[in-house]
């Protein structure tokens, strides 16, 4: 579980598939459009805040204390921060780490351990 400091609160944040589903439900947009906008450097601030709200809500649920977060609530919390851009940057780093791709050596190791077992006596 990851935690993020927003204003005077330390909150659990989780960008799993639950958060991505909540983002799509909340915004009516496919999360793939947001990821394309990230890649192009054209993500809207509104979308970033909505995604952070979904990550906070998903994190609180996974931590066992479900709490609802709206984009407006997150924006208000960011208004209370000394470094709101740093908070957004940290949240996006957690997002990236949540869906990080394995290295080539990790892929090879996984392939070696995932080989099908031999069945004795089968010809």
N, C-alpha and C positions, 0 to 999 in steps of 0.2 A: 504494500500500500504506500502510495506517495502522499505527502502532505505539502501544502502551500500556505505561506503566510500572506494574508490579505488584510491590510490595516492592522488591527490588534487581534486578529483571529488566525489560528492555525487550523486549517480545514483539510480533511481527506479529499483527494482528487484521484479519479480513475478514468482513463480514456480507453475503456474496453469497448466491445461491441454494443453493450447496453447504452453507453454514452453516445455512440454514433447513431444508434436507432432513435434515441431521444432527440438528437439534433435534427434528424430528418422529420420526425413527427412535429417538433416545435416550429421548424422553419418552412416545412413543405418542400425543401430542396434536397436533392441527392447529395450525400456527403462527398461523392466523387467530384462534384462541381466545386466544392470548397477546396478539396485537395488539388484540383487543377488550378484554381486561383492562387493557392499557396505557391505552387511551382512557378506560376507566371509572375508572382510578386504583385498580384492584384486582389488579394483577399480583402474583403470589406471588414472594417472594424466591428460593425454590427454582428457579422457572422462569427468573428473571433470571440466576442463577448458571449454570444449564444452558445458557442461550443464550450467555453469555460464553464458556463452555468450548467450545461449538461454533464460535464466532467465532475463538477462539485456535487451535483445531485447523485450521480452514479457512485462517486466515492463515498458519500455519506451512507448510501444504501449498503454498499459492500462492507463498510465499517460497522454496520449494525445500528446506526442511528439515522434512519432515513429522514431527509430534510429536502424540501422543495426550494429550488433556486430559479429565479427568473433572470433574464438578461438585465433587466432594470435594477434588480437587487445587486447583481455583480457590479454593474456600472457605479452604483452608489458606494459600494465597498471600495472600489478602485479610486473613487474621488477622495477617499480618506487616506490613501497611501501616499508615502513620500515618493515612491518610484513605481507608478502604475504600469509603465512600459516594461519595467523589469519583471513585474508579476506576470504580465501577458507572455513575455519571452520565456519565463520559467515554465509556465503552463504549456506552451507550445513545445518546449524541450521534453517535457514529460509525455506529451502526445507522441512525439517522434520516437522516444525510447519505448513506448508501449507497443509500437508496431515495427520495431527495428528488424531488419533482415539479418539472418544469420550469415556469418562469414563463410567463405569457401571451405575452410578447414572444418567448421562446425557442420556444414552441409555434408561433407564427405564422411565425417564421424557418424552422423545420424544415419546415412545410407548404410554404413557398415553394420551398425547395430540393428537396423530394421530389416535385414535379410530374412526371407522366409525360412522357417525351420525345415530341416530335412525330415522327410517321413520315411522311417525305416520300413523295409519290406515292400515298398511301392515301386513298381517298375513301369 
